[in-house]
Amino acid sequence: MDKSSFLKSQLEEGLREHEVMRDHTTMHVGGVADFYFEAKTTDDIIKAVDAALEIQIPYVILGIGSNVIFSDFGFPGLVIRNLTSNTAFMMEKSQVIVDSGVILQKLILDCVSHSLAGLEFMFGIPGTVGGAIYGDAGANGQAIGDYVKSVTLLVPGEDGEKSKVEQYPAEWFEFSYRKTKLKAMAGYNKPVILSVKIQLAQSRQEEIMRRLNVWKNKRMNNYPTGFSAGSFFKNPVPAGFESMPTGRKNMPQLPKERTAGYMLEKSGAKKLHQGGARVSAKHANFIINTEDAKADDIRKLAEQMRDSVRNKFDITLEEEVEYVGQW
Ligand SMILES: Cc1cc2nc3c(=O)[nH]c(=O)nc-3n(C[C@H](O)[C@H](O)[C@H](O)COP(=O)(O)OP(=O)(O)OC[C@H]3O[C@@H](n4cnc5c(N)ncnc54)[C@H](O)[C@@H]3O)c2cc1C
C-alpha cells in the first residue's frame, strides 16, 4: 500500500492531501504540505502520530500557526492540526486540566467564569494551550510555565515502536524565557503535548476581569494588527539568566534599551521591506505580510533586521518564531 492509501485507511475523515499551509498560519505564508489532518480528539492525535511513524514520514503538530513560518516549498510529511477541546476544572484544588488544542483565550475566559485567576496576563496572545507551553509563551515578565503543574505527552516510539502516553512534571520542560526542552529538540517527530494541568488561584471575577482588561488595553495600544507571527525576535536575555527556571520572580526586568523592539527601531529597521513583507511602523519587532509575501521574503527581511541590529549594537538577535519545512 502506498503512503497516501495507508494514511487514508488509518485517518479517514479529516485527512487532506496537498494542503496549502498559508491558510493555516497567522503570517499567511507557506507552501503545500504533503498531508494534513485535523485531530479533534487525543485519540486522533495518537492515531496520526503512529501512522506517520509507521510509514516513516515526518510529522509536525500545529496549533493555529501563530508562531511558525512554513517554507514556500511546504512540508514533506504530515501536519497534524490540533483541534482537541476538553477542559475539566477541579475547583477544590483551583486547578484545570485542559486539552492542548484549546484556544488560550477561551481557557482564560472559562477560568474567569470559574473565578480562577492566574493566566489573565496572557489574554490576547493568539494560539492554543499546546503552542503556548511549547514556547513558554508569556507577556509582561510572566509566562505560562509558571502555572504548569504537569503535562501529558505523547512520546514517539523508536525503531517502529508505537508512541507512548506519559505524564511529566513541569520541571521536565525546563521552562525559561520563550524556551523549553521540547522547543530545543532538533528536527521533527517531537513529543506532542496532549493535555496540561494548570494551577490557578481563586479570586473575585470582577478583580480578574479588571486585570484582564488592563492587559488587553495595553496589547491593543502597543501591538500592530495584520498578518504577522507576533514578535519575530526574542529579547536578548542578560548574561547569567539564559536558563532561568520556572518561578522567574528573580528575572531582572529588561530596561527598554535592551529589548529587541527598541534596538530594531534605533537601527532603522522600520524602513525595511522585502517583497510583500515589511517591518511594522508601530512595532519594529513585528514583520507584517502586507501584500501576498512569500515565506522567502519574510526570511530575507528577518536577515536584514538581524544585520541592522548587529551593525549598530553588536548583538545577534535570535528568532522567537520557528521556520518549518524545506528551506
Ligand atoms: C499578533 C500576535 C501577538 C503575539 N503575542 C505574543 C505574546 O505576547 N507572547 C508570546 O509568547 N507569544 C506571542 N505571539 C506568538 C504566538 O501567539 C505564541 O507563540 C503561541 O503560543 C503559539 O501558539 P500556536 O497554537 O499558534 O502554536 P503554533 O504556531 O501552531 O506552533 C508553534 C510551535 O509549537 C509547536 N506545538 C504546537 N502545539 C503543540 C503541541 N500540542 N505539542 C507539541 N508542540 C506543539 C508547533 O509544532 C510549533 O513548533 C503572538 C503572535 C501573534 C500573531
The ligand as a Gaussian input file, in Angstrom:
#p B3LYP/6-31G(d) Opt

LIG

0 1
 C       -0.425000      39.202000      16.937000
 C        0.402000      38.207000      17.732000
 C        0.764000      38.517000      19.020000
 C        1.543000      37.614000      19.774000
 N        1.880000      37.957000      21.061000
 C        2.607000      37.074000      21.789000
 C        2.975000      37.389000      23.143000
 O        2.638000      38.436000      23.690000
 N        3.705000      36.472000      23.838000
 C        4.094000      35.283000      23.276000
 O        4.753000      34.492000      23.978000
 N        3.764000      34.971000      22.006000
 C        3.044000      35.810000      21.250000
 N        2.727000      35.506000      19.955000
 C        3.209000      34.245000      19.372000
 C        2.205000      33.079000      19.488000
 O        0.900000      33.543000      19.658000
 C        2.559000      32.135000      20.634000
 O        3.855000      31.636000      20.470000
 C        1.553000      30.991000      20.737000
 O        1.743000      30.366000      21.975000
 C        1.678000      29.949000      19.621000
 O        0.577000      29.056000      19.709000
 P        0.017000      28.253000      18.455000
 O       -1.010000      27.321000      18.946000
 O       -0.364000      29.188000      17.363000
 O        1.329000      27.452000      18.024000
 P        1.847000      27.168000      16.528000
 O        2.338000      28.450000      15.942000
 O        0.819000      26.409000      15.781000
 O        3.086000      26.245000      16.828000
 C        4.253000      26.785000      17.412000
 C        5.205000      25.638000      17.772000
 O        4.609000      24.882000      18.824000
 C        4.536000      23.532000      18.473000
 N        3.300000      22.997000      19.069000
 C        2.049000      23.494000      18.942000
 N        1.173000      22.722000      19.616000
 C        1.900000      21.720000      20.176000
 C        1.566000      20.577000      20.971000
 N        0.308000      20.320000      21.326000
 N        2.565000      19.761000      21.354000
 C        3.844000      19.991000      20.992000
 N        4.225000      21.040000      20.229000
 C        3.256000      21.890000      19.837000
 C        4.473000      23.521000      16.955000
 O        4.890000      22.272000      16.410000
 C        5.425000      24.650000      16.617000
 O        6.755000      24.185000      16.656000
 C        1.943000      36.382000      19.197000
 C        1.560000      36.068000      17.874000
 C        0.793000      36.967000      17.148000
 C        0.376000      36.597000      15.752000

